[in-house]
Amino acid sequence: MNICEKKILKDYYSAIYRLIGVNIDFVAPGGEVFQLCEHRNINGFCRLINSSDIGKQACLDCDAVAIKKAMAERKSIIYKCHAGLMEITVPLYLNKNFIGCLTSGQILSSPPTEEDFDRIRKRLADYGVDLKKLKKYYFSTRVLSQTRIKALMKLISLIGNYIVESENKIFFLSQINERDKISSARQYVEKKYQEKIAVLDVANHVYLSPSHFSHLFKRETGLSLVQYLNTYRVEKAEELLANTTLDITEIALKTGFQSIPHFNRIFRKISKTSPREYRNSKEREVRKWT
């Protein structure tokens, strides 16, 4: 049986979860995070911190620094995050090319103490999270000794590199959670909507064949990629029509449409009115309330 078949891949990481209760994710070069383990039990301490915009950004910044370090040193690293938990980053390479990282952690390397939490509480004072809940989650965080954390890092590295070396990048990445891929595809579209986007571009971004991607995208969103892209572009056009004095031609080009006739046709189809009529209606609303 192929080592990289979906069931086998999930079995590896699910077994690790059942043994020590930690999740393993894959972080692509662009920063997208994909779920590998079929279980999903994020540490409550981390979940609470991520509920804060400040905390979420701090986590992203911390992870980015760790991944950059792992890439530069071309080796797995164990580090303490900004909130005091231990994290693992394992870089993966295919033909000397960096293809992403396996990450795990959200654990403590020694039993939590009141003194430890007091230091963390002061560090996270500006995050605006419930300190009572934060303390509860902190003291319930899984503890692994330094020796076991190093063993976990070694195991993750062995599995990840064996799969990459045995197969190819596309097949490895094709096993990643499909829903996460569609979420990444939507982020890609919403970031690149001003540019010309083809199904092949987005499918390649999430390591799927165009036909399989199209099927999954329609199943998850209820729209084809073209429908989703046009709807998003029209929403952006509506914002510009209502809030700026840009002329309609400029708005059409600024939101990714290639021609005015195409813009007018798609806008009317989705908004049930023309761009000019939409702007006039918004101007009437403003005058009504001023």
Backbone bond lengths (Angstrom), bond angles and torsions (degrees), N, CA, C in turn:
res aa  C-N    CA-C-N  psi(-1)  N-CA   C-N-CA  omega(-1)  CA-C   N-CA-C  phi
1 M - - - 1.471 - - 1.531 109.93 -
2 N 1.310 115.80 138.32 1.459 120.05 -177.82 1.525 110.90 -64.04
3 I 1.331 115.91 129.77 1.464 120.85 -176.26 1.510 113.19 -61.02
4 C 1.326 115.90 -24.03 1.454 119.14 -174.05 1.523 113.63 -101.34
5 E 1.327 117.80 11.81 1.448 119.70 175.26 1.519 108.94 -63.35
6 K 1.307 115.84 150.16 1.461 120.34 -171.94 1.532 112.58 -55.03
7 K 1.325 118.00 -43.89 1.455 120.84 -177.82 1.525 110.82 -63.47
8 I 1.323 116.39 -41.66 1.456 120.37 -179.48 1.523 110.71 -65.41
9 L 1.327 116.43 -44.99 1.457 120.42 -179.34 1.527 110.45 -60.82
10 K 1.317 116.97 -45.38 1.464 120.02 179.12 1.523 111.06 -64.90
11 D 1.340 116.24 -37.45 1.460 119.52 -179.73 1.522 111.78 -59.53
12 Y 1.323 117.29 -40.80 1.457 120.88 179.94 1.528 110.78 -58.63
13 Y 1.321 115.57 -54.23 1.453 119.30 -173.77 1.525 112.51 -77.01
14 S 1.325 116.70 -27.96 1.464 119.14 174.67 1.527 110.43 -68.55
15 A 1.324 116.10 -35.51 1.465 119.90 177.80 1.525 110.34 -63.58
16 I 1.327 116.79 -41.46 1.462 120.46 177.13 1.526 110.24 -62.47
17 Y 1.338 116.30 -41.54 1.464 119.40 179.15 1.523 110.59 -62.35
18 R 1.322 116.46 -44.14 1.464 119.16 -178.69 1.522 111.83 -66.53
19 L 1.318 116.32 -30.34 1.469 119.98 -179.95 1.523 112.25 -74.88
20 I 1.327 117.07 -45.86 1.465 118.87 -172.78 1.524 114.51 -130.53
21 G 1.330 117.69 2.69 1.460 120.38 172.87 1.508 116.38 70.08
22 V 1.327 118.12 33.19 1.465 120.11 176.50 1.517 110.08 -123.12
23 N 1.328 115.50 146.52 1.460 121.69 178.79 1.519 110.77 -90.71
24 I 1.323 115.22 157.66 1.461 121.24 175.33 1.521 107.99 -127.37
25 D 1.326 116.35 129.79 1.464 122.11 179.31 1.516 110.00 -120.49
26 F 1.330 114.79 164.44 1.459 121.02 173.87 1.515 108.31 -114.88
27 V 1.328 117.35 128.61 1.460 122.30 177.37 1.522 108.25 -109.85
28 A 1.336 115.96 115.32 1.466 121.61 -178.69 1.532 109.89 -72.37
29 P 1.338 117.59 163.94 1.470 120.57 -179.54 1.528 113.77 -55.10
30 G 1.327 116.87 -30.72 1.463 119.77 179.85 1.510 114.14 -80.13
31 G 1.346 117.16 -2.95 1.459 120.92 178.70 1.516 114.51 99.74
32 E 1.347 117.85 -6.88 1.463 119.83 178.75 1.529 110.13 -66.83
33 V 1.327 116.08 138.73 1.461 121.57 -179.49 1.523 108.96 -106.27
34 F 1.351 116.29 127.19 1.452 121.82 -179.37 1.536 109.98 -119.22
35 Q 1.305 115.06 138.35 1.463 121.02 -179.81 1.525 110.09 -79.89
36 L 1.328 116.84 129.23 1.454 121.59 176.37 1.521 111.51 -102.77
37 C 1.310 116.61 -40.95 1.464 120.60 -176.18 1.519 110.58 -79.99
38 E 1.338 116.61 139.43 1.463 119.57 -179.62 1.531 111.05 -70.76
39 H 1.320 116.97 -20.14 1.455 121.00 176.12 1.521 108.89 -85.81
40 R 1.319 116.94 152.67 1.457 119.87 178.13 1.517 108.25 -144.93
41 N 1.308 116.66 97.63 1.450 121.21 -178.11 1.524 108.13 -135.86
42 I 1.325 115.52 71.65 1.462 121.02 -175.79 1.519 110.06 -62.95
43 N 1.304 115.55 136.96 1.457 121.72 177.04 1.527 109.90 -49.91
44 G 1.351 116.68 126.97 1.455 120.82 -178.23 1.515 112.91 -60.26
45 F 1.324 116.93 -33.11 1.459 122.67 177.88 1.530 109.88 -60.91
46 C 1.339 115.70 -47.36 1.476 120.69 179.68 1.524 110.88 -68.80
47 R 1.331 116.63 -39.33 1.462 119.75 -179.96 1.527 110.95 -61.82
48 L 1.331 116.59 -40.46 1.461 120.41 179.76 1.523 110.85 -66.71
49 I 1.318 117.58 -42.83 1.463 121.16 178.22 1.526 110.39 -61.67
50 N 1.331 116.68 -40.58 1.464 120.97 -179.26 1.522 113.11 -71.17
51 S 1.338 117.01 -13.28 1.468 119.74 176.69 1.529 110.95 -74.16
52 S 1.325 115.98 -13.85 1.463 121.99 176.82 1.526 108.98 -97.90
53 D 1.322 117.28 135.40 1.463 120.36 178.84 1.526 111.11 -59.18
54 I 1.332 115.87 -41.33 1.471 119.98 179.36 1.523 109.91 -64.44
55 G 1.343 115.95 -44.17 1.457 120.22 -179.28 1.510 112.47 -65.65
56 K 1.327 116.67 -41.96 1.461 120.71 -179.94 1.516 110.89 -62.34
57 Q 1.337 116.47 -43.01 1.458 119.68 179.57 1.521 111.25 -66.46
58 A 1.338 116.08 -37.70 1.467 119.95 178.12 1.520 110.68 -62.85
59 C 1.336 116.64 -39.05 1.467 121.01 177.94 1.525 110.70 -64.94
60 L 1.326 116.55 -44.87 1.463 120.69 179.75 1.529 111.10 -62.19
61 D 1.324 115.92 -42.97 1.466 120.18 179.90 1.531 110.83 -64.47
62 C 1.320 115.55 -42.09 1.468 120.85 -179.28 1.527 110.20 -63.62
63 D 1.333 116.38 -44.97 1.470 120.85 179.46 1.529 110.90 -63.43
64 A 1.330 116.07 -40.54 1.466 120.01 -178.84 1.527 110.90 -62.73
65 V 1.318 116.82 -40.94 1.469 120.67 178.73 1.526 110.36 -63.86
66 A 1.339 116.03 -42.35 1.466 120.33 -179.12 1.524 111.33 -65.04
67 I 1.331 116.98 -42.98 1.464 120.50 179.85 1.526 110.36 -64.90
68 K 1.325 116.54 -40.89 1.462 120.26 178.06 1.525 111.10 -61.55
69 K 1.315 115.75 -40.27 1.467 120.59 179.06 1.529 110.63 -66.61
70 A 1.335 116.64 -44.89 1.469 120.78 179.72 1.527 110.69 -62.21
71 M 1.341 116.57 -39.29 1.464 120.84 177.89 1.527 110.69 -64.86
72 A 1.345 115.75 -45.90 1.459 120.19 -176.52 1.523 111.57 -63.86
73 E 1.340 115.64 -39.05 1.465 120.20 -178.02 1.525 112.40 -89.77
74 R 1.347 114.95 -10.33 1.468 121.63 -179.19 1.536 111.64 52.64
75 K 1.324 115.14 43.40 1.464 119.18 177.97 1.527 109.75 -153.57
76 S 1.325 115.12 159.78 1.462 121.29 179.04 1.524 109.72 -69.87
77 I 1.337 115.61 146.36 1.461 119.31 179.58 1.523 110.76 -134.47
78 I 1.321 115.02 151.63 1.457 123.43 171.02 1.524 106.14 -114.84
79 Y 1.309 117.02 132.55 1.460 119.38 -178.22 1.522 110.23 -146.42
80 K 1.328 114.85 162.24 1.462 120.91 176.80 1.520 108.18 -98.69
81 C 1.333 116.26 126.86 1.461 120.45 -177.30 1.532 110.58 -76.08
82 H 1.326 116.64 175.61 1.463 121.79 -177.21 1.519 112.33 -62.05
83 A 1.351 117.06 -22.29 1.464 120.94 -178.94 1.524 112.74 -98.63
84 G 1.328 116.88 5.64 1.462 120.08 173.79 1.510 116.79 93.61
85 L 1.343 118.61 5.28 1.455 120.51 178.12 1.526 110.85 -95.96
86 M 1.332 115.77 156.57 1.452 121.16 179.85 1.526 109.98 -87.34
87 E 1.317 116.13 136.10 1.463 122.48 -179.32 1.527 109.63 -129.93
88 I 1.351 115.13 156.72 1.463 121.79 -179.63 1.526 108.62 -125.97
89 T 1.317 116.90 135.23 1.460 121.49 174.13 1.521 109.24 -129.31
90 V 1.332 115.82 124.72 1.468 122.02 -178.81 1.523 108.56 -119.15
91 P 1.338 119.00 107.33 1.465 120.27 179.45 1.523 111.17 -75.21
92 L 1.334 116.42 143.93 1.462 121.78 178.48 1.526 109.74 -118.21
93 Y 1.315 115.31 139.62 1.463 121.09 -179.41 1.524 110.01 -129.03
94 L 1.314 115.75 143.91 1.459 121.99 174.44 1.526 107.34 -128.42
95 N 1.321 116.59 117.85 1.470 121.11 -176.55 1.533 111.40 52.86
96 K 1.327 115.38 43.11 1.468 124.56 178.45 1.523 113.54 71.64
97 N 1.325 117.03 4.30 1.461 120.76 179.01 1.525 109.75 -100.50
98 F 1.322 116.47 130.03 1.458 121.51 178.30 1.527 109.60 -68.48
99 I 1.337 117.16 126.79 1.465 120.09 -179.44 1.522 112.88 -117.01
100 G 1.330 117.67 0.52 1.449 120.01 178.08 1.511 111.67 138.75
101 C 1.319 115.41 -175.56 1.471 121.39 -178.89 1.515 111.19 -130.05
102 L 1.318 115.97 147.23 1.452 121.97 165.54 1.523 106.33 -93.54
103 T 1.315 116.74 134.14 1.457 119.98 -179.01 1.523 110.50 -127.58
104 S 1.318 115.59 148.95 1.459 121.38 177.61 1.522 108.04 -156.31
105 G 1.315 116.26 178.11 1.454 118.99 176.78 1.507 113.55 131.72
106 Q 1.362 115.91 -127.45 1.461 123.32 -173.14 1.524 109.41 58.05
107 I 1.328 115.27 46.28 1.454 122.50 -177.16 1.529 109.70 -133.71
108 L 1.339 115.61 168.81 1.459 121.93 175.85 1.520 109.01 -111.12
109 S 1.329 116.04 149.04 1.458 119.76 179.96 1.519 112.55 -96.01
110 S 1.334 116.62 -2.19 1.467 121.60 174.94 1.521 108.12 -154.60
111 P 1.329 118.44 156.20 1.468 120.88 -178.50 1.527 111.58 -56.32
112 P 1.324 118.01 137.48 1.467 121.08 -178.39 1.529 111.78 -68.08
113 T 1.326 115.62 147.14 1.461 121.47 177.68 1.519 109.67 -127.77
114 E 1.323 115.60 165.23 1.462 120.39 177.63 1.528 110.58 -61.54
115 E 1.350 115.91 -37.91 1.459 120.34 179.89 1.524 110.81 -64.52
116 D 1.335 115.76 -41.61 1.459 120.05 177.96 1.523 110.51 -60.33
117 F 1.325 115.76 -47.79 1.460 119.30 -176.93 1.523 111.12 -65.76
118 D 1.327 117.29 -35.81 1.459 120.04 179.88 1.525 110.45 -61.74
119 R 1.337 117.02 -40.61 1.468 120.48 177.79 1.525 110.46 -64.86
120 I 1.330 116.45 -42.53 1.468 120.77 179.88 1.520 110.63 -67.02
121 R 1.326 116.72 -41.05 1.464 120.76 179.22 1.523 111.13 -57.82
122 K 1.323 116.93 -43.33 1.462 121.10 178.74 1.533 111.01 -65.92
123 R 1.335 115.62 -38.51 1.464 120.63 -178.94 1.523 111.48 -66.55
124 L 1.347 116.03 -33.23 1.464 120.37 -175.65 1.526 112.62 -103.31
125 A 1.315 116.81 16.70 1.466 121.46 -174.17 1.523 113.28 -57.21
126 D 1.331 117.11 -32.24 1.471 120.12 -176.08 1.530 113.25 -87.64
127 Y 1.300 117.78 0.33 1.468 120.16 -174.84 1.524 113.17 -76.72
128 G 1.322 116.81 -19.13 1.463 119.71 177.82 1.518 114.86 72.37
129 V 1.351 117.30 30.05 1.460 120.05 179.63 1.522 110.05 -101.52
130 D 1.319 116.29 162.09 1.463 123.06 179.12 1.529 109.18 -69.26
131 L 1.320 117.61 109.20 1.467 121.57 -175.38 1.520 112.68 -67.44
132 K 1.313 116.61 -30.13 1.454 119.59 178.26 1.529 110.53 -65.83
133 K 1.333 115.33 -45.17 1.467 119.51 177.21 1.521 110.73 -67.76
134 L 1.334 115.72 -38.75 1.453 120.21 -179.64 1.531 110.38 -58.79
135 K 1.309 115.91 -43.52 1.463 120.40 179.66 1.522 111.01 -64.93
136 K 1.315 115.85 -43.16 1.472 120.31 179.25 1.526 110.42 -58.74
137 Y 1.331 116.12 -47.52 1.468 120.18 -178.64 1.532 111.23 -67.81
138 Y 1.324 116.25 -37.20 1.457 119.14 -179.25 1.526 110.75 -62.45
139 F 1.318 116.41 -43.49 1.461 120.11 -177.74 1.534 112.95 -76.46
140 S 1.330 116.52 -9.96 1.465 119.18 175.75 1.532 112.22 -103.28
141 T 1.349 116.40 4.57 1.465 120.92 179.63 1.524 110.26 -67.03
142 R 1.335 115.64 140.30 1.460 120.89 -179.43 1.525 110.69 -63.83
143 V 1.328 114.60 139.05 1.464 120.95 179.95 1.525 109.56 -112.97
144 L 1.333 116.26 128.72 1.461 122.15 173.42 1.522 108.10 -128.88
145 S 1.305 116.62 140.51 1.459 120.02 178.51 1.527 109.62 -66.33
146 Q 1.329 115.94 162.00 1.458 120.60 177.44 1.525 110.66 -56.91
147 T 1.331 116.23 -38.54 1.465 120.29 179.80 1.519 111.23 -62.65
148 R 1.325 117.17 -42.61 1.466 120.53 -179.31 1.533 111.33 -72.44
149 I 1.317 117.41 -33.52 1.466 120.13 176.98 1.527 109.66 -64.36
150 K 1.325 116.64 -42.94 1.459 120.36 177.64 1.527 111.23 -64.22
151 A 1.340 116.26 -37.61 1.465 120.03 178.49 1.520 110.47 -66.54
152 L 1.342 116.38 -39.15 1.469 120.89 177.39 1.521 110.19 -62.78
153 M 1.318 117.44 -45.14 1.460 121.27 178.37 1.529 110.41 -58.95
154 K 1.310 116.94 -43.57 1.455 121.16 -179.95 1.521 110.75 -63.13
155 L 1.324 116.88 -42.47 1.461 120.88 -178.99 1.525 110.94 -65.01
156 I 1.332 116.81 -45.93 1.465 120.53 178.52 1.524 110.22 -59.65
157 S 1.327 115.85 -42.71 1.461 120.69 -179.38 1.524 111.52 -64.40
158 L 1.330 117.30 -43.54 1.464 121.18 180.00 1.529 111.14 -61.41
159 I 1.329 115.90 -46.63 1.465 119.99 -178.76 1.526 110.89 -64.92
160 G 1.344 116.17 -49.44 1.459 120.09 -177.53 1.514 112.58 -60.69
161 N 1.317 116.53 -47.36 1.461 119.38 -177.95 1.526 112.35 -70.69
162 Y 1.330 117.20 -31.29 1.463 118.82 177.08 1.523 110.30 -64.65
163 I 1.323 115.61 -43.84 1.462 119.87 -179.54 1.529 110.84 -64.24
164 V 1.326 116.24 -46.22 1.455 119.75 -179.47 1.519 111.61 -62.76
165 E 1.329 116.54 -43.08 1.459 120.42 -178.79 1.524 111.64 -70.57
166 S 1.334 116.89 -30.56 1.463 120.34 -177.34 1.517 112.45 -80.47
167 E 1.311 115.71 -31.48 1.461 119.70 -175.60 1.523 109.53 -120.97
168 N 1.316 116.83 -150.12 1.457 119.93 178.26 1.515 109.64 -128.69
169 K 1.308 115.44 165.76 1.450 121.24 -173.74 1.532 112.65 -56.43
170 I 1.310 116.45 -45.50 1.456 119.64 -176.14 1.516 111.32 -62.11
171 F 1.345 116.81 -43.69 1.455 118.92 -177.88 1.517 110.80 -68.65
172 F 1.315 116.65 -38.97 1.468 120.17 178.15 1.527 110.27 -60.88
173 L 1.322 116.46 -49.35 1.448 120.16 -176.59 1.524 112.75 -72.26
174 S 1.327 116.64 -20.00 1.468 119.38 -179.56 1.521 111.84 -69.63
175 Q 1.329 117.71 -13.85 1.449 120.69 -179.44 1.529 113.43 -87.36
176 I 1.315 116.08 -8.76 1.456 120.18 -177.34 1.532 110.17 -67.71
177 N 1.306 116.06 147.91 1.454 123.71 -177.64 1.531 112.06 -42.70
178 E 1.332 116.65 123.95 1.461 121.40 -173.95 1.521 112.68 -67.44
179 R 1.325 117.01 -36.09 1.468 119.18 -179.54 1.518 110.87 -65.23
180 D 1.341 116.48 -37.41 1.458 119.67 176.83 1.526 110.43 -63.47
181 K 1.330 116.69 -34.60 1.456 120.34 179.59 1.529 111.12 -65.46
182 I 1.314 116.92 -40.51 1.460 119.98 179.61 1.519 110.03 -68.62
183 S 1.316 117.26 -36.64 1.462 120.54 175.84 1.528 109.70 -61.85
184 S 1.333 116.66 -41.97 1.464 121.04 177.99 1.528 110.71 -65.53
185 A 1.330 116.53 -38.18 1.463 120.82 179.53 1.530 110.31 -63.98
186 R 1.318 117.08 -41.17 1.466 120.39 178.92 1.528 110.62 -64.52
187 Q 1.328 116.50 -40.91 1.464 120.19 177.54 1.531 110.31 -62.22
188 Y 1.328 115.69 -39.33 1.463 120.97 179.22 1.532 110.11 -61.99
189 V 1.325 116.33 -46.84 1.468 121.36 -179.52 1.527 110.20 -62.54
190 E 1.330 117.05 -44.30 1.465 121.08 -176.66 1.529 112.30 -70.44
191 K 1.317 116.34 -19.76 1.461 120.52 176.29 1.525 111.65 -87.77
192 K 1.345 116.28 -33.12 1.465 121.10 -173.38 1.537 113.54 -107.04
193 Y 1.347 117.72 11.34 1.464 120.37 -170.53 1.527 113.50 -58.36
194 Q 1.323 118.02 -23.45 1.464 120.47 -179.49 1.524 112.42 -76.78
195 E 1.337 115.61 -13.04 1.454 121.13 -178.05 1.535 110.34 -100.20
196 K 1.307 115.99 170.58 1.454 120.64 175.21 1.528 108.12 -76.53
197 I 1.321 117.30 123.07 1.463 122.15 -176.06 1.523 109.90 -123.40
198 A 1.318 116.20 129.47 1.465 121.73 176.79 1.528 108.91 -112.96
199 V 1.319 115.98 158.66 1.465 121.01 178.25 1.524 110.17 -55.29
200 L 1.331 116.43 -40.14 1.460 120.40 -178.60 1.527 111.53 -61.14
201 D 1.334 117.02 -38.08 1.466 120.97 -179.99 1.526 110.81 -60.40
202 V 1.323 115.80 -48.43 1.464 120.13 -176.32 1.526 110.56 -72.26
203 A 1.335 116.81 -39.09 1.469 120.64 178.51 1.531 110.49 -61.00
204 N 1.316 116.30 -42.99 1.466 120.07 177.76 1.522 111.34 -63.49
205 H 1.316 116.08 -35.92 1.468 120.67 -179.16 1.522 111.89 -61.69
206 V 1.333 116.68 -33.39 1.476 120.05 -178.25 1.533 111.82 -109.09
207 Y 1.347 116.30 14.93 1.460 121.90 172.80 1.537 113.35 59.84
208 L 1.336 115.45 46.61 1.463 121.25 176.10 1.525 108.73 -129.38
209 S 1.335 116.00 156.48 1.458 119.16 173.12 1.531 107.80 -70.94
210 P 1.318 118.24 151.20 1.472 120.30 -179.00 1.524 113.87 -55.25
211 S 1.343 117.20 -40.75 1.467 119.55 -178.28 1.517 111.47 -68.60
212 H 1.341 116.68 -43.45 1.464 119.93 179.90 1.520 110.47 -67.15
213 F 1.326 116.09 -40.25 1.467 120.18 178.21 1.528 110.59 -61.15
214 S 1.333 116.96 -47.01 1.466 120.94 -178.39 1.516 111.19 -59.04
215 H 1.332 116.34 -41.35 1.461 120.87 179.07 1.527 110.73 -64.06
216 L 1.335 117.19 -46.53 1.461 121.27 -178.70 1.526 111.08 -65.81
217 F 1.330 116.75 -41.75 1.461 120.43 -177.59 1.521 110.61 -63.04
218 K 1.327 116.66 -43.76 1.473 120.84 179.63 1.528 110.15 -65.84
219 R 1.321 116.14 -38.23 1.474 120.35 -179.87 1.525 111.25 -65.86
220 E 1.333 117.24 -40.09 1.459 120.88 -175.42 1.531 113.07 -82.47
221 T 1.341 117.78 -34.28 1.473 120.40 -174.44 1.521 113.99 -106.12
222 G 1.331 116.35 -18.85 1.457 119.53 -175.80 1.515 113.04 81.33
223 L 1.339 116.51 2.08 1.459 121.85 -179.03 1.516 109.82 -130.77
224 S 1.329 116.01 152.89 1.462 118.89 169.79 1.521 107.71 -73.34
225 L 1.328 117.35 165.91 1.458 119.43 178.97 1.528 110.71 -59.83
226 V 1.333 117.35 -42.44 1.464 121.20 -179.61 1.527 110.62 -61.87
227 Q 1.329 117.13 -42.90 1.468 121.00 179.08 1.527 110.91 -63.74
228 Y 1.323 115.55 -42.79 1.464 119.98 179.82 1.521 110.72 -64.03
229 L 1.330 116.21 -44.64 1.462 121.32 -179.53 1.524 110.71 -63.28
230 N 1.330 116.90 -45.75 1.463 119.87 -179.71 1.527 111.63 -63.73
231 T 1.329 116.76 -40.67 1.465 120.64 179.09 1.517 110.55 -62.50
232 Y 1.329 115.66 -43.34 1.470 119.24 -179.65 1.531 110.45 -65.97
233 R 1.332 116.88 -40.94 1.463 120.49 178.98 1.531 111.39 -63.29
234 V 1.316 116.41 -40.69 1.469 120.10 179.32 1.523 110.29 -65.75
235 E 1.342 117.74 -39.42 1.464 120.59 177.20 1.525 110.77 -59.48
236 K 1.330 116.20 -42.56 1.459 120.29 178.32 1.527 110.83 -67.02
237 A 1.328 116.17 -37.68 1.465 120.07 178.27 1.531 110.44 -64.70
238 E 1.314 116.54 -40.39 1.464 120.59 177.94 1.532 110.88 -59.94
239 E 1.316 116.29 -41.14 1.470 120.06 178.54 1.526 110.80 -61.04
240 L 1.328 116.33 -43.13 1.462 120.31 -179.00 1.524 111.68 -70.21
241 L 1.321 116.88 -37.81 1.462 120.34 178.73 1.518 111.28 -64.72
242 A 1.321 116.02 -36.95 1.459 120.58 -176.58 1.526 113.16 -82.11
243 N 1.325 116.76 -28.20 1.467 119.44 -168.96 1.523 115.47 -118.12
244 T 1.343 117.62 -0.25 1.467 119.64 179.67 1.523 109.82 -134.23
245 T 1.329 114.60 171.56 1.472 119.59 176.76 1.528 110.84 -107.25
246 L 1.336 116.87 14.71 1.460 120.48 177.57 1.520 109.72 -58.67
247 D 1.342 117.00 143.37 1.461 117.78 178.32 1.525 109.37 -74.21
248 I 1.318 115.98 162.94 1.457 121.71 -172.07 1.526 112.28 -63.99
249 T 1.311 116.56 -36.58 1.472 119.45 178.00 1.525 110.77 -61.85
250 E 1.320 115.95 -44.25 1.465 120.48 179.93 1.522 110.91 -64.09
251 I 1.319 116.43 -39.67 1.464 120.43 179.18 1.520 110.61 -65.35
252 A 1.324 116.48 -40.66 1.466 120.52 179.42 1.525 110.85 -58.97
253 L 1.319 115.44 -48.86 1.474 119.89 -178.91 1.525 111.12 -68.67
254 K 1.328 116.69 -35.39 1.462 121.48 -178.09 1.517 112.19 -69.10
255 T 1.332 117.05 -23.03 1.464 120.20 -178.78 1.533 112.67 -104.08
256 G 1.322 116.88 14.40 1.455 120.12 170.29 1.505 116.98 96.68
257 F 1.341 118.01 1.30 1.460 119.83 179.17 1.532 109.42 -83.43
258 Q 1.313 116.10 142.55 1.462 121.15 -173.62 1.520 113.86 -87.32
259 S 1.336 117.00 -16.76 1.463 119.72 -179.91 1.521 109.59 -154.69
260 I 1.339 115.86 157.32 1.464 120.83 178.87 1.530 111.97 -64.75
261 P 1.359 119.11 -45.39 1.468 118.61 178.91 1.535 112.20 -57.70
262 H 1.320 115.86 -41.84 1.461 119.69 179.30 1.523 110.21 -65.00
263 F 1.328 116.71 -43.77 1.460 121.34 178.25 1.522 110.78 -59.25
264 N 1.333 117.00 -48.56 1.470 121.01 -178.76 1.516 111.68 -61.02
265 R 1.337 115.80 -41.44 1.471 119.93 -177.84 1.529 111.32 -66.33
266 I 1.329 116.46 -47.39 1.467 120.03 -178.53 1.525 110.83 -68.74
267 F 1.330 116.88 -39.98 1.471 120.55 179.66 1.529 110.44 -60.53
268 R 1.339 116.56 -46.84 1.466 119.81 -179.62 1.526 111.42 -64.90
269 K 1.306 116.70 -37.86 1.464 120.63 -179.74 1.523 111.48 -62.68
270 I 1.335 116.59 -39.60 1.465 120.63 -176.07 1.526 112.23 -88.93
271 S 1.333 117.58 -42.55 1.470 120.99 -175.58 1.528 113.62 -93.46
272 K 1.339 116.43 -7.53 1.469 121.95 179.66 1.524 112.40 63.30
273 T 1.314 116.48 25.16 1.459 122.25 176.42 1.516 107.67 -159.83
274 S 1.332 116.91 168.70 1.466 119.37 178.50 1.530 109.61 -86.54
275 P 1.329 117.72 161.16 1.467 119.76 177.39 1.532 112.72 -56.51
276 R 1.333 116.80 -41.85 1.461 119.96 -178.69 1.524 110.86 -66.81
277 E 1.324 116.54 -42.58 1.461 119.85 178.81 1.526 110.72 -64.79
278 Y 1.329 115.98 -36.29 1.468 120.02 179.13 1.530 109.68 -64.22
279 R 1.329 116.53 -45.35 1.474 120.06 179.79 1.529 110.78 -63.56
280 N 1.333 116.92 -43.02 1.468 120.30 179.58 1.522 111.32 -61.11
281 S 1.343 116.23 -40.05 1.465 119.36 -179.19 1.524 111.06 -65.70
282 K 1.348 117.10 -37.19 1.462 121.01 178.66 1.529 110.92 -69.32
283 E 1.344 115.90 -35.79 1.464 119.79 177.79 1.523 110.73 -67.48
284 R 1.336 116.80 -36.58 1.475 120.36 177.69 1.524 110.27 -66.00
285 E 1.335 116.55 -38.37 1.460 120.31 178.51 1.532 111.06 -62.57
286 V 1.325 115.53 -40.88 1.472 120.01 179.74 1.525 110.38 -64.46
287 R 1.350 116.48 -44.59 1.469 119.85 -179.14 1.521 111.07 -64.57
288 K 1.334 115.38 -33.28 1.471 120.36 -178.88 1.525 110.59 -62.99
289 W 1.302 116.07 -35.45 1.471 119.39 -174.52 1.518 113.29 -100.67
290 T 1.318 116.74 7.79 1.485 119.02 177.57 1.519 110.81 -117.86
